[in-house]
């Protein structure tokens, strides 16, 4: 998946979905080539997968974000998220 670059400080928002309820826990620093660099008061586990909604320029998409790494000193830690398409729930049996 190729995500077009978004300018730092732009209007891009990444919201974590918990039981389809959106929670704004990330300050988006950059989003390019399927990688988001964010700051958060929460320290998610590396490898953890989150259902997210990405809002950019009036458009929104629901995706999966996998925590790839935490970089930088603790007081300025940046979390890297790998963004990928959300599986099609309609294909699930049930």
PDB file of N, CA, C and O in Angstrom:
ATOM      1  N   UNK A   1       0.843  -1.181   0.000  1.00  0.00           N
ATOM      2  CA  UNK A   1       0.000   0.000   0.000  1.00  0.00           C
ATOM      3  C   UNK A   1       0.879   1.232   0.000  1.00  0.00           C
ATOM      4  O   UNK A   1       1.864   1.291   0.735  1.00  0.00           O
ATOM      5  N   UNK A   2       0.546   2.190  -0.793  1.00  0.00           N
ATOM      6  CA  UNK A   2       1.322   3.417  -0.857  1.00  0.00           C
ATOM      7  C   UNK A   2       0.464   4.569  -0.376  1.00  0.00           C
ATOM      8  O   UNK A   2      -0.555   4.900  -0.981  1.00  0.00           O
ATOM      9  N   UNK A   3       0.888   5.175   0.718  1.00  0.00           N
ATOM     10  CA  UNK A   3       0.174   6.306   1.277  1.00  0.00           C
ATOM     11  C   UNK A   3       0.867   7.576   0.820  1.00  0.00           C
ATOM     12  O   UNK A   3       2.075   7.704   1.019  1.00  0.00           O
ATOM     13  N   UNK A   4       0.159   8.519   0.219  1.00  0.00           N
ATOM     14  CA  UNK A   4       0.826   9.745  -0.197  1.00  0.00           C
ATOM     15  C   UNK A   4       1.369  10.493   1.009  1.00  0.00           C
ATOM     16  O   UNK A   4       0.766  10.450   2.081  1.00  0.00           O
ATOM     17  N   UNK A   5       2.500  11.180   0.854  1.00  0.00           N
ATOM     18  CA  UNK A   5       3.058  11.913   1.986  1.00  0.00           C
ATOM     19  C   UNK A   5       2.123  13.012   2.449  1.00  0.00           C
ATOM     20  O   UNK A   5       1.470  13.668   1.637  1.00  0.00           O
ATOM     21  N   UNK A   6       2.060  13.209   3.750  1.00  0.00           N
ATOM     22  CA  UNK A   6       1.270  14.289   4.326  1.00  0.00           C
ATOM     23  C   UNK A   6       2.223  15.241   5.027  1.00  0.00           C
ATOM     24  O   UNK A   6       3.171  14.797   5.674  1.00  0.00           O
ATOM     25  N   UNK A   7       1.992  16.526   4.911  1.00  0.00           N
ATOM     26  CA  UNK A   7       2.906  17.480   5.536  1.00  0.00           C
ATOM     27  C   UNK A   7       2.828  17.398   7.051  1.00  0.00           C
ATOM     28  O   UNK A   7       1.747  17.183   7.600  1.00  0.00           O
ATOM     29  N   UNK A   8       3.975  17.569   7.751  1.00  0.00           N
ATOM     30  CA  UNK A   8       3.940  17.594   9.208  1.00  0.00           C
ATOM     31  C   UNK A   8       3.009  18.705   9.680  1.00  0.00           C
ATOM     32  O   UNK A   8       2.962  19.781   9.084  1.00  0.00           O
ATOM     33  N   UNK A   9       2.282  18.442  10.735  1.00  0.00           N
ATOM     34  CA  UNK A   9       1.368  19.440  11.276  1.00  0.00           C
ATOM     35  C   UNK A   9       0.120  19.618  10.440  1.00  0.00           C
ATOM     36  O   UNK A   9      -0.665  20.535  10.683  1.00  0.00           O
ATOM     37  N   UNK A  10      -0.078  18.742   9.441  1.00  0.00           N
ATOM     38  CA  UNK A  10      -1.263  18.825   8.590  1.00  0.00           C
ATOM     39  C   UNK A  10      -2.499  18.383   9.351  1.00  0.00           C
ATOM     40  O   UNK A  10      -2.461  18.164  10.562  1.00  0.00           O
ATOM     41  N   UNK A  11      -3.582  18.259   8.626  1.00  0.00           N
ATOM     42  CA  UNK A  11      -4.858  17.935   9.246  1.00  0.00           C
ATOM     43  C   UNK A  11      -5.092  16.430   9.340  1.00  0.00           C
ATOM     44  O   UNK A  11      -6.228  16.003   9.544  1.00  0.00           O
ATOM     45  N   UNK A  12      -4.047  15.618   9.196  1.00  0.00           N
ATOM     46  CA  UNK A  12      -4.219  14.172   9.280  1.00  0.00           C
ATOM     47  C   UNK A  12      -4.436  13.770  10.733  1.00  0.00           C
ATOM     48  O   UNK A  12      -3.710  14.194  11.632  1.00  0.00           O
ATOM     49  N   UNK A  13      -5.456  12.941  10.935  1.00  0.00           N
ATOM     50  CA  UNK A  13      -5.729  12.406  12.272  1.00  0.00           C
ATOM     51  C   UNK A  13      -5.764  10.886  12.176  1.00  0.00           C
ATOM     52  O   UNK A  13      -6.275  10.330  11.205  1.00  0.00           O
ATOM     53  N   UNK A  14      -5.222  10.224  13.183  1.00  0.00           N
ATOM     54  CA  UNK A  14      -5.312   8.774  13.290  1.00  0.00           C
ATOM     55  C   UNK A  14      -6.014   8.488  14.610  1.00  0.00           C
ATOM     56  O   UNK A  14      -5.492   8.790  15.683  1.00  0.00           O
ATOM     57  N   UNK A  15      -7.202   7.903  14.515  1.00  0.00           N
ATOM     58  CA  UNK A  15      -8.022   7.613  15.682  1.00  0.00           C
ATOM     59  C   UNK A  15      -8.028   6.109  15.927  1.00  0.00           C
ATOM     60  O   UNK A  15      -8.224   5.332  14.993  1.00  0.00           O
ATOM     61  N   UNK A  16      -7.818   5.693  17.171  1.00  0.00           N
ATOM     62  CA  UNK A  16      -7.896   4.279  17.523  1.00  0.00           C
ATOM     63  C   UNK A  16      -9.367   3.930  17.705  1.00  0.00           C
ATOM     64  O   UNK A  16     -10.107   4.651  18.375  1.00  0.00           O
ATOM     65  N   UNK A  17      -9.786   2.817  17.102  1.00  0.00           N
ATOM     66  CA  UNK A  17     -11.171   2.361  17.225  1.00  0.00           C
ATOM     67  C   UNK A  17     -11.242   1.264  18.279  1.00  0.00           C
ATOM     68  O   UNK A  17     -10.554   0.248  18.178  1.00  0.00           O
ATOM     69  N   UNK A  18     -12.071   1.473  19.280  1.00  0.00           N
ATOM     70  CA  UNK A  18     -12.311   0.485  20.329  1.00  0.00           C
ATOM     71  C   UNK A  18     -13.805   0.217  20.325  1.00  0.00           C
ATOM     72  O   UNK A  18     -14.597   1.076  20.715  1.00  0.00           O
ATOM     73  N   UNK A  19     -14.197  -0.989  19.878  1.00  0.00           N
ATOM     74  CA  UNK A  19     -15.608  -1.332  19.705  1.00  0.00           C
ATOM     75  C   UNK A  19     -16.288  -0.281  18.830  1.00  0.00           C
ATOM     76  O   UNK A  19     -17.394   0.174  19.120  1.00  0.00           O
ATOM     77  N   UNK A  20     -15.592   0.092  17.746  1.00  0.00           N
ATOM     78  CA  UNK A  20     -16.043   1.068  16.757  1.00  0.00           C
ATOM     79  C   UNK A  20     -16.186   2.491  17.294  1.00  0.00           C
ATOM     80  O   UNK A  20     -16.709   3.360  16.597  1.00  0.00           O
ATOM     81  N   UNK A  21     -15.729   2.741  18.524  1.00  0.00           N
ATOM     82  CA  UNK A  21     -15.722   4.100  19.071  1.00  0.00           C
ATOM     83  C   UNK A  21     -14.335   4.703  18.849  1.00  0.00           C
ATOM     84  O   UNK A  21     -13.336   4.101  19.245  1.00  0.00           O
ATOM     85  N   UNK A  22     -14.253   5.888  18.218  1.00  0.00           N
ATOM     86  CA  UNK A  22     -12.943   6.491  17.947  1.00  0.00           C
ATOM     87  C   UNK A  22     -12.368   7.209  19.170  1.00  0.00           C
ATOM     88  O   UNK A  22     -13.081   7.884  19.912  1.00  0.00           O
ATOM     89  N   UNK A  23     -11.055   7.042  19.355  1.00  0.00           N
ATOM     90  CA  UNK A  23     -10.334   7.706  20.447  1.00  0.00           C
ATOM     91  C   UNK A  23      -9.096   8.371  19.857  1.00  0.00           C
ATOM     92  O   UNK A  23      -8.294   7.722  19.186  1.00  0.00           O
ATOM     93  N   UNK A  24      -8.945   9.657  20.109  1.00  0.00           N
ATOM     94  CA  UNK A  24      -7.791  10.380  19.573  1.00  0.00           C
ATOM     95  C   UNK A  24      -6.655  10.301  20.591  1.00  0.00           C
ATOM     96  O   UNK A  24      -6.667  11.001  21.604  1.00  0.00           O
ATOM     97  N   UNK A  25      -5.686   9.449  20.315  1.00  0.00           N
ATOM     98  CA  UNK A  25      -4.567   9.239  21.237  1.00  0.00           C
ATOM     99  C   UNK A  25      -3.220   9.533  20.576  1.00  0.00           C
ATOM    100  O   UNK A  25      -2.175   9.411  21.216  1.00  0.00           O
ATOM    101  N   UNK A  26      -3.239   9.921  19.298  1.00  0.00           N
ATOM    102  CA  UNK A  26      -1.996  10.166  18.580  1.00  0.00           C
ATOM    103  C   UNK A  26      -1.912  11.604  18.091  1.00  0.00           C
ATOM    104  O   UNK A  26      -2.901  12.182  17.640  1.00  0.00           O
ATOM    105  N   UNK A  27      -0.722  12.166  18.189  1.00  0.00           N
ATOM    106  CA  UNK A  27      -0.370  13.420  17.537  1.00  0.00           C
ATOM    107  C   UNK A  27       0.448  13.006  16.323  1.00  0.00           C
ATOM    108  O   UNK A  27       1.583  12.552  16.467  1.00  0.00           O
ATOM    109  N   UNK A  28      -0.113  13.155  15.131  1.00  0.00           N
ATOM    110  CA  UNK A  28       0.525  12.679  13.909  1.00  0.00           C
ATOM    111  C   UNK A  28       1.621  13.659  13.493  1.00  0.00           C
ATOM    112  O   UNK A  28       1.363  14.839  13.255  1.00  0.00           O
ATOM    113  N   UNK A  29       2.848  13.143  13.410  1.00  0.00           N
ATOM    114  CA  UNK A  29       3.992  13.947  12.988  1.00  0.00           C
ATOM    115  C   UNK A  29       4.226  13.820  11.487  1.00  0.00           C
ATOM    116  O   UNK A  29       4.560  14.798  10.819  1.00  0.00           O
ATOM    117  N   UNK A  30       4.051  12.612  10.963  1.00  0.00           N
ATOM    118  CA  UNK A  30       4.258  12.365   9.534  1.00  0.00           C
ATOM    119  C   UNK A  30       3.538  11.088   9.142  1.00  0.00           C
ATOM    120  O   UNK A  30       3.362  10.180   9.953  1.00  0.00           O
ATOM    121  N   UNK A  31       3.123  11.036   7.876  1.00  0.00           N
ATOM    122  CA  UNK A  31       2.494   9.841   7.319  1.00  0.00           C
ATOM    123  C   UNK A  31       2.933   9.741   5.868  1.00  0.00           C
ATOM    124  O   UNK A  31       2.550  10.564   5.037  1.00  0.00           O
ATOM    125  N   UNK A  32       3.748   8.718   5.566  1.00  0.00           N
ATOM    126  CA  UNK A  32       4.247   8.549   4.205  1.00  0.00           C
ATOM    127  C   UNK A  32       4.601   7.092   3.971  1.00  0.00           C
ATOM    128  O   UNK A  32       5.118   6.418   4.861  1.00  0.00           O
ATOM    129  N   UNK A  33       4.320   6.613   2.772  1.00  0.00           N
ATOM    130  CA  UNK A  33       4.684   5.257   2.358  1.00  0.00           C
ATOM    131  C   UNK A  33       4.224   4.185   3.346  1.00  0.00           C
ATOM    132  O   UNK A  33       4.943   3.217   3.594  1.00  0.00           O
ATOM    133  N   UNK A  34       3.029   4.357   3.907  1.00  0.00           N
ATOM    134  CA  UNK A  34       2.457   3.353   4.788  1.00  0.00           C
ATOM    135  C   UNK A  34       3.023   3.347   6.195  1.00  0.00           C
ATOM    136  O   UNK A  34       2.730   2.436   6.970  1.00  0.00           O
ATOM    137  N   UNK A  35       3.836   4.352   6.549  1.00  0.00           N
ATOM    138  CA  UNK A  35       4.401   4.462   7.894  1.00  0.00           C
ATOM    139  C   UNK A  35       3.964   5.791   8.505  1.00  0.00           C
ATOM    140  O   UNK A  35       4.144   6.857   7.917  1.00  0.00           O
ATOM    141  N   UNK A  36       3.388   5.697   9.699  1.00  0.00           N
ATOM    142  CA  UNK A  36       3.012   6.904  10.439  1.00  0.00           C
ATOM    143  C   UNK A  36       3.977   7.074  11.600  1.00  0.00           C
ATOM    144  O   UNK A  36       4.295   6.116  12.305  1.00  0.00           O
ATOM    145  N   UNK A  37       4.436   8.291  11.788  1.00  0.00           N
ATOM    146  CA  UNK A  37       5.267   8.635  12.949  1.00  0.00           C
ATOM    147  C   UNK A  37       4.382   9.494  13.844  1.00  0.00           C
ATOM    148  O   UNK A  37       3.920  10.562  13.440  1.00  0.00           O
ATOM    149  N   UNK A  38       4.151   9.015  15.066  1.00  0.00           N
ATOM    150  CA  UNK A  38       3.193   9.658  15.964  1.00  0.00           C
ATOM    151  C   UNK A  38       3.780   9.786  17.370  1.00  0.00           C
ATOM    152  O   UNK A  38       4.742   9.109  17.733  1.00  0.00           O
ATOM    153  N   UNK A  39       3.170  10.671  18.137  1.00  0.00           N
ATOM    154  CA  UNK A  39       3.456  10.767  19.576  1.00  0.00           C
ATOM    155  C   UNK A  39       2.165  10.416  20.295  1.00  0.00           C
ATOM    156  O   UNK A  39       1.068  10.690  19.809  1.00  0.00           O
ATOM    157  N   UNK A  40       2.321   9.799  21.473  1.00  0.00           N
ATOM    158  CA  UNK A  40       1.153   9.404  22.246  1.00  0.00           C
ATOM    159  C   UNK A  40       1.526   9.323  23.719  1.00  0.00           C
ATOM    160  O   UNK A  40       2.660   8.980  24.052  1.00  0.00           O
ATOM    161  N   UNK A  41       0.573   9.638  24.614  1.00  0.00           N
ATOM    162  CA  UNK A  41       0.836   9.437  26.039  1.00  0.00           C
ATOM    163  C   UNK A  41       0.808   7.948  26.400  1.00  0.00           C
ATOM    164  O   UNK A  41       1.188   7.568  27.508  1.00  0.00           O
ATOM    165  N   UNK A  42       0.358   7.112  25.465  1.00  0.00           N
ATOM    166  CA  UNK A  42       0.276   5.663  25.691  1.00  0.00           C
ATOM    167  C   UNK A  42       1.445   4.977  25.003  1.00  0.00           C
ATOM    168  O   UNK A  42       1.865   5.384  23.920  1.00  0.00           O
ATOM    169  N   UNK A  43       1.969   3.935  25.636  1.00  0.00           N
ATOM    170  CA  UNK A  43       3.063   3.167  25.055  1.00  0.00           C
ATOM    171  C   UNK A  43       2.513   1.801  24.657  1.00  0.00           C
ATOM    172  O   UNK A  43       2.438   0.885  25.476  1.00  0.00           O
ATOM    173  N   UNK A  44       2.134   1.683  23.404  1.00  0.00           N
ATOM    174  CA  UNK A  44       1.614   0.424  22.895  1.00  0.00           C
ATOM    175  C   UNK A  44       2.774  -0.541  22.694  1.00  0.00           C
ATOM    176  O   UNK A  44       3.910  -0.118  22.480  1.00  0.00           O
ATOM    177  N   UNK A  45       2.485  -1.849  22.762  1.00  0.00           N
ATOM    178  CA  UNK A  45       3.517  -2.865  22.607  1.00  0.00           C
ATOM    179  C   UNK A  45       3.955  -2.974  21.152  1.00  0.00           C
ATOM    180  O   UNK A  45       3.136  -2.898  20.236  1.00  0.00           O
ATOM    181  N   UNK A  46       5.266  -3.156  20.951  1.00  0.00           N
ATOM    182  CA  UNK A  46       5.771  -3.391  19.604  1.00  0.00           C
ATOM    183  C   UNK A  46       5.130  -4.682  19.093  1.00  0.00           C
ATOM    184  O   UNK A  46       5.121  -5.697  19.788  1.00  0.00           O
ATOM    185  N   UNK A  47       4.600  -4.633  17.887  1.00  0.00           N
ATOM    186  CA  UNK A  47       3.898  -5.768  17.294  1.00  0.00           C
ATOM    187  C   UNK A  47       2.394  -5.722  17.506  1.00  0.00           C
ATOM    188  O   UNK A  47       1.652  -6.440  16.835  1.00  0.00           O
ATOM    189  N   UNK A  48       1.936  -4.890  18.428  1.00  0.00           N
ATOM    190  CA  UNK A  48       0.500  -4.770  18.694  1.00  0.00           C
ATOM    191  C   UNK A  48      -0.205  -4.202  17.468  1.00  0.00           C
ATOM    192  O   UNK A  48       0.315  -3.304  16.806  1.00  0.00           O
ATOM    193  N   UNK A  49      -1.391  -4.730  17.170  1.00  0.00           N
ATOM    194  CA  UNK A  49      -2.180  -4.245  16.051  1.00  0.00           C
ATOM    195  C   UNK A  49      -3.395  -3.493  16.573  1.00  0.00           C
ATOM    196  O   UNK A  49      -4.080  -3.948  17.489  1.00  0.00           O
ATOM    197  N   UNK A  50      -3.648  -2.341  15.977  1.00  0.00           N
ATOM    198  CA  UNK A  50      -4.746  -1.470  16.387  1.00  0.00           C
ATOM    199  C   UNK A  50      -5.647  -1.213  15.195  1.00  0.00           C
ATOM    200  O   UNK A  50      -5.169  -1.001  14.081  1.00  0.00           O
ATOM    201  N   UNK A  51      -6.940  -1.232  15.428  1.00  0.00           N
ATOM    202  CA  UNK A  51      -7.873  -0.793  14.395  1.00  0.00           C
ATOM    203  C   UNK A  51      -7.914   0.724  14.483  1.00  0.00           C
ATOM    204  O   UNK A  51      -8.133   1.286  15.557  1.00  0.00           O
ATOM    205  N   UNK A  52      -7.703   1.385  13.348  1.00  0.00           N
ATOM    206  CA  UNK A  52      -7.661   2.839  13.342  1.00  0.00           C
ATOM    207  C   UNK A  52      -8.517   3.407  12.213  1.00  0.00           C
ATOM    208  O   UNK A  52      -8.841   2.728  11.239  1.00  0.00           O
ATOM    209  N   UNK A  53      -8.863   4.660  12.382  1.00  0.00           N
ATOM    210  CA  UNK A  53      -9.508   5.437  11.317  1.00  0.00           C
ATOM    211  C   UNK A  53      -8.554   6.574  10.993  1.00  0.00           C
ATOM    212  O   UNK A  53      -8.159   7.337  11.875  1.00  0.00           O
ATOM    213  N   UNK A  54      -8.189   6.683   9.727  1.00  0.00           N
ATOM    214  CA  UNK A  54      -7.318   7.763   9.283  1.00  0.00           C
ATOM    215  C   UNK A  54      -8.187   8.798   8.593  1.00  0.00           C
ATOM    216  O   UNK A  54      -8.889   8.492   7.629  1.00  0.00           O
ATOM    217  N   UNK A  55      -8.136  10.029   9.097  1.00  0.00           N
ATOM    218  CA  UNK A  55      -8.896  11.134   8.527  1.00  0.00           C
ATOM    219  C   UNK A  55      -7.914  12.116   7.918  1.00  0.00           C
ATOM    220  O   UNK A  55      -7.002  12.599   8.589  1.00  0.00           O
ATOM    221  N   UNK A  56      -8.109  12.407   6.639  1.00  0.00           N
ATOM    222  CA  UNK A  56      -7.189  13.282   5.921  1.00  0.00           C
ATOM    223  C   UNK A  56      -7.957  14.043   4.851  1.00  0.00           C
ATOM    224  O   UNK A  56      -8.484  13.449   3.911  1.00  0.00           O
ATOM    225  N   UNK A  57      -8.016  15.344   5.000  1.00  0.00           N
ATOM    226  CA  UNK A  57      -8.653  16.178   3.984  1.00  0.00           C
ATOM    227  C   UNK A  57     -10.110  15.863   3.746  1.00  0.00           C
ATOM    228  O   UNK A  57     -10.561  15.902   2.601  1.00  0.00           O
ATOM    229  N   UNK A  58     -10.858  15.554   4.777  1.00  0.00           N
ATOM    230  CA  UNK A  58     -12.280  15.272   4.629  1.00  0.00           C
ATOM    231  C   UNK A  58     -12.590  13.835   4.246  1.00  0.00           C
ATOM    232  O   UNK A  58     -13.760  13.464   4.156  1.00  0.00           O
ATOM    233  N   UNK A  59     -11.569  13.017   4.019  1.00  0.00           N
ATOM    234  CA  UNK A  59     -11.780  11.604   3.709  1.00  0.00           C
ATOM    235  C   UNK A  59     -11.333  10.769   4.905  1.00  0.00           C
ATOM    236  O   UNK A  59     -10.428  11.158   5.642  1.00  0.00           O
ATOM    237  N   UNK A  60     -11.978   9.618   5.089  1.00  0.00           N
ATOM    238  CA  UNK A  60     -11.557   8.723   6.170  1.00  0.00           C
ATOM    239  C   UNK A  60     -11.541   7.288   5.671  1.00  0.00           C
ATOM    240  O   UNK A  60     -12.324   6.894   4.807  1.00  0.00           O
ATOM    241  N   UNK A  61     -10.621   6.518   6.247  1.00  0.00           N
ATOM    242  CA  UNK A  61     -10.478   5.105   5.918  1.00  0.00           C
ATOM    243  C   UNK A  61     -10.182   4.345   7.201  1.00  0.00           C
ATOM    244  O   UNK A  61      -9.442   4.815   8.066  1.00  0.00           O
ATOM    245  N   UNK A  62     -10.773   3.165   7.306  1.00  0.00           N
ATOM    246  CA  UNK A  62     -10.463   2.315   8.452  1.00  0.00           C
ATOM    247  C   UNK A  62      -9.385   1.337   8.033  1.00  0.00           C
ATOM    248  O   UNK A  62      -9.494   0.674   7.002  1.00  0.00           O
ATOM    249  N   UNK A  63      -8.351   1.256   8.839  1.00  0.00           N
ATOM    250  CA  UNK A  63      -7.172   0.476   8.522  1.00  0.00           C
ATOM    251  C   UNK A  63      -6.705  -0.277   9.771  1.00  0.00           C
ATOM    252  O   UNK A  63      -7.299  -0.164  10.843  1.00  0.00           O
ATOM    253  N   UNK A  64      -5.634  -1.041   9.604  1.00  0.00           N
ATOM    254  CA  UNK A  64      -4.946  -1.686  10.719  1.00  0.00           C
ATOM    255  C   UNK A  64      -3.587  -1.007  10.842  1.00  0.00           C
ATOM    256  O   UNK A  64      -2.894  -0.803   9.845  1.00  0.00           O
ATOM    257  N   UNK A  65      -3.210  -0.660  12.069  1.00  0.00           N
ATOM    258  CA  UNK A  65      -1.891  -0.087  12.338  1.00  0.00           C
ATOM    259  C   UNK A  65      -1.151  -1.049  13.261  1.00  0.00           C
ATOM    260  O   UNK A  65      -1.641  -1.395  14.336  1.00  0.00           O
ATOM    261  N   UNK A  66       0.029  -1.474  12.830  1.00  0.00           N
ATOM    262  CA  UNK A  66       0.866  -2.337  13.655  1.00  0.00           C
ATOM    263  C   UNK A  66       2.000  -1.495  14.211  1.00  0.00           C
ATOM    264  O   UNK A  66       2.685  -0.793  13.468  1.00  0.00           O
ATOM    265  N   UNK A  67       2.197  -1.569  15.532  1.00  0.00           N
ATOM    266  CA  UNK A  67       3.270  -0.817  16.171  1.00  0.00           C
ATOM    267  C   UNK A  67       4.592  -1.439  15.733  1.00  0.00           C
ATOM    268  O   UNK A  67       4.881  -2.598  16.030  1.00  0.00           O
ATOM    269  N   UNK A  68       5.379  -0.651  15.028  1.00  0.00           N
ATOM    270  CA  UNK A  68       6.631  -1.123  14.453  1.00  0.00           C
ATOM    271  C   UNK A  68       7.824  -0.871  15.370  1.00  0.00           C
ATOM    272  O   UNK A  68       8.704  -1.723  15.491  1.00  0.00           O
ATOM    273  N   UNK A  69       7.858   0.295  16.017  1.00  0.00           N
ATOM    274  CA  UNK A  69       8.997   0.647  16.869  1.00  0.00           C
ATOM    275  C   UNK A  69       8.675   1.889  17.684  1.00  0.00           C
ATOM    276  O   UNK A  69       7.747   2.639  17.383  1.00  0.00           O
ATOM    277  N   UNK A  70       9.478   2.079  18.730  1.00  0.00           N
ATOM    278  CA  UNK A  70       9.487   3.322  19.503  1.00  0.00           C
ATOM    279  C   UNK A  70      10.907   3.855  19.383  1.00  0.00           C
ATOM    280  O   UNK A  70      11.865   3.132  19.657  1.00  0.00           O
ATOM    281  N   UNK A  71      11.049   5.104  18.980  1.00  0.00           N
ATOM    282  CA  UNK A  71      12.378   5.680  18.786  1.00  0.00           C
ATOM    283  C   UNK A  71      12.510   6.988  19.557  1.00  0.00           C
ATOM    284  O   UNK A  71      11.524   7.671  19.834  1.00  0.00           O
ATOM    285  N   UNK A  72      13.753   7.317  19.895  1.00  0.00           N
ATOM    286  CA  UNK A  72      14.029   8.568  20.588  1.00  0.00           C
ATOM    287  C   UNK A  72      14.007   8.414  22.092  1.00  0.00           C
ATOM    288  O   UNK A  72      13.630   7.368  22.618  1.00  0.00           O
ATOM    289  N   UNK A  73      14.420   9.478  22.784  1.00  0.00           N
ATOM    290  CA  UNK A  73      14.427   9.449  24.254  1.00  0.00           C
ATOM    291  C   UNK A  73      13.007   9.407  24.811  1.00  0.00           C
ATOM    292  O   UNK A  73      12.055   9.823  24.151  1.00  0.00           O
ATOM    293  N   UNK A  74      12.881   8.903  26.029  1.00  0.00           N
ATOM    294  CA  UNK A  74      11.560   8.696  26.645  1.00  0.00           C
ATOM    295  C   UNK A  74      10.696   9.952  26.624  1.00  0.00           C
ATOM    296  O   UNK A  74       9.504   9.868  26.329  1.00  0.00           O
ATOM    297  N   UNK A  75      11.269  11.108  26.929  1.00  0.00           N
ATOM    298  CA  UNK A  75      10.476  12.342  27.000  1.00  0.00           C
ATOM    299  C   UNK A  75      10.070  12.868  25.625  1.00  0.00           C
ATOM    300  O   UNK A  75       9.216  13.749  25.530  1.00  0.00           O
ATOM    301  N   UNK A  76      10.673  12.336  24.556  1.00  0.00           N
ATOM    302  CA  UNK A  76      10.319  12.755  23.201  1.00  0.00           C
ATOM    303  C   UNK A  76      10.097  11.542  22.304  1.00  0.00           C
ATOM    304  O   UNK A  76      10.358  11.591  21.101  1.00  0.00           O
ATOM    305  N   UNK A  77       9.619  10.465  22.893  1.00  0.00           N
ATOM    306  CA  UNK A  77       9.466   9.200  22.161  1.00  0.00           C
ATOM    307  C   UNK A  77       8.503   9.341  20.989  1.00  0.00           C
ATOM    308  O   UNK A  77       7.441   9.954  21.095  1.00  0.00           O
ATOM    309  N   UNK A  78       8.908   8.759  19.880  1.00  0.00           N
ATOM    310  CA  UNK A  78       8.074   8.702  18.680  1.00  0.00           C
ATOM    311  C   UNK A  78       7.746   7.238  18.421  1.00  0.00           C
ATOM    312  O   UNK A  78       8.620   6.372  18.479  1.00  0.00           O
ATOM    313  N   UNK A  79       6.486   6.977  18.138  1.00  0.00           N
ATOM    314  CA  UNK A  79       6.039   5.625  17.803  1.00  0.00           C
ATOM    315  C   UNK A  79       5.857   5.547  16.300  1.00  0.00           C
ATOM    316  O   UNK A  79       5.263   6.433  15.685  1.00  0.00           O
ATOM    317  N   UNK A  80       6.377   4.476  15.716  1.00  0.00           N
ATOM    318  CA  UNK A  80       6.205   4.239  14.289  1.00  0.00           C
ATOM    319  C   UNK A  80       5.134   3.181  14.105  1.00  0.00           C
ATOM    320  O   UNK A  80       5.191   2.107  14.705  1.00  0.00           O
ATOM    321  N   UNK A  81       4.153   3.499  13.264  1.00  0.00           N
ATOM    322  CA  UNK A  81       3.053   2.584  12.973  1.00  0.00           C
ATOM    323  C   UNK A  81       3.113   2.188  11.501  1.00  0.00           C
ATOM    324  O   UNK A  81       3.264   3.035  10.621  1.00  0.00           O
ATOM    325  N   UNK A  82       2.992   0.897  11.253  1.00  0.00           N
ATOM    326  CA  UNK A  82       2.888   0.407   9.878  1.00  0.00           C
ATOM    327  C   UNK A  82       1.407   0.302   9.564  1.00  0.00           C
ATOM    328  O   UNK A  82       0.680  -0.420  10.246  1.00  0.00           O
ATOM    329  N   UNK A  83       0.953   1.011   8.544  1.00  0.00           N
ATOM    330  CA  UNK A  83      -0.468   1.084   8.200  1.00  0.00           C
ATOM    331  C   UNK A  83      -0.752   0.126   7.043  1.00  0.00           C
ATOM    332  O   UNK A  83      -0.032   0.103   6.045  1.00  0.00           O
ATOM    333  N   UNK A  84      -1.816  -0.661   7.199  1.00  0.00           N
ATOM    334  CA  UNK A  84      -2.212  -1.547   6.088  1.00  0.00           C
ATOM    335  C   UNK A  84      -3.732  -1.645   6.043  1.00  0.00           C
ATOM    336  O   UNK A  84      -4.426  -1.299   6.999  1.00  0.00           O
ATOM    337  N   UNK A  85      -4.228  -2.125   4.910  1.00  0.00           N
ATOM    338  CA  UNK A  85      -5.667  -2.256   4.733  1.00  0.00           C
ATOM    339  C   UNK A  85      -6.262  -3.170   5.789  1.00  0.00           C
ATOM    340  O   UNK A  85      -5.644  -4.139   6.228  1.00  0.00           O
ATOM    341  N   UNK A  86      -7.460  -2.835   6.176  1.00  0.00           N
ATOM    342  CA  UNK A  86      -8.204  -3.638   7.151  1.00  0.00           C
ATOM    343  C   UNK A  86      -8.807  -4.836   6.433  1.00  0.00           C
ATOM    344  O   UNK A  86      -9.325  -4.690   5.326  1.00  0.00           O
ATOM    345  N   UNK A  87      -8.750  -6.024   7.045  1.00  0.00           N
ATOM    346  CA  UNK A  87      -9.372  -7.187   6.396  1.00  0.00           C
ATOM    347  C   UNK A  87     -10.857  -6.951   6.162  1.00  0.00           C
ATOM    348  O   UNK A  87     -11.513  -6.250   6.933  1.00  0.00           O
ATOM    349  N   UNK A  88     -11.377  -7.534   5.103  1.00  0.00           N
ATOM    350  CA  UNK A  88     -12.800  -7.412   4.766  1.00  0.00           C
ATOM    351  C   UNK A  88     -13.603  -8.263   5.732  1.00  0.00           C
ATOM    352  O   UNK A  88     -13.560  -9.492   5.669  1.00  0.00           O
ATOM    353  N   UNK A  89     -14.333  -7.615   6.625  1.00  0.00           N
ATOM    354  CA  UNK A  89     -15.128  -8.344   7.622  1.00  0.00           C
ATOM    355  C   UNK A  89     -16.283  -9.119   6.995  1.00  0.00           C
ATOM    356  O   UNK A  89     -16.766 -10.085   7.585  1.00  0.00           O
ATOM    357  N   UNK A  90     -16.735  -8.708   5.804  1.00  0.00           N
ATOM    358  CA  UNK A  90     -17.861  -9.397   5.184  1.00  0.00           C
ATOM    359  C   UNK A  90     -17.479 -10.795   4.737  1.00  0.00           C
ATOM    360  O   UNK A  90     -18.351 -11.629   4.494  1.00  0.00           O
ATOM    361  N   UNK A  91     -16.182 -11.062   4.627  1.00  0.00           N
ATOM    362  CA  UNK A  91     -15.716 -12.396   4.210  1.00  0.00           C
ATOM    363  C   UNK A  91     -15.638 -13.360   5.381  1.00  0.00           C
ATOM    364  O   UNK A  91     -15.418 -14.555   5.180  1.00  0.00           O
ATOM    365  N   UNK A  92     -15.817 -12.861   6.617  1.00  0.00           N
ATOM    366  CA  UNK A  92     -15.750 -13.722   7.792  1.00  0.00           C
ATOM    367  C   UNK A  92     -17.016 -14.556   7.897  1.00  0.00           C
ATOM    368  O   UNK A  92     -18.111 -14.051   7.649  1.00  0.00           O
ATOM    369  N   UNK A  93     -16.880 -15.844   8.267  1.00  0.00           N
ATOM    370  CA  UNK A  93     -18.075 -16.662   8.466  1.00  0.00           C
ATOM    371  C   UNK A  93     -18.840 -16.208   9.703  1.00  0.00           C
ATOM    372  O   UNK A  93     -18.257 -15.689  10.655  1.00  0.00           O
ATOM    373  N   UNK A  94     -20.119 -16.408   9.674  1.00  0.00           N
ATOM    374  CA  UNK A  94     -20.844 -16.091  10.883  1.00  0.00           C
ATOM    375  C   UNK A  94     -22.136 -15.517  10.612  1.00  0.00           C
ATOM    376  O   UNK A  94     -22.875 -15.194  11.541  1.00  0.00           O
TER     377      UNK A  94
END
